[in-house]
Amino acid sequence: MIKKTVDRWGNSQGVRLPKDLLQQIGLDDPVGEEIEIDVRNNEIVIRKADHRSPLEKRFDGFDVEEYFNDQESREIDLGDAIGREEL
């Protein structure tokens, strides 16, 4: 655990975060990086911002190989080609 002092920065307050602490959450070059700050259970939580799209987030934990290994083939035989279907 690291103890820091809250300092005044203009009309705001701030805490300087050591670089090695930021590296632990994946911020190797933190200047200009976006972070998310939240309050949970009376604690301030700081984490690296999640820049994935909502669609990408919906597929968290989805295993493509497992899904297709569990599925039966859904291929449908529509018969022989008629006309110019085959090139």
SULNOR-V125299 format. One record per helix or strand of 3 or more residues. SS is the DSSP state (helix for helix, strand for strand). FROM is the first residue (numbers start at 1). LEN is the number of residues. If there is no record, write none. Layout:
ss;from;len
SS;FROM;LEN
SS;FROM;LEN
This chain:
ss;from;len
strand;7;3
strand;12;3
helix;19;5
strand;35;6
strand;43;6
helix;54;5
helix;64;7
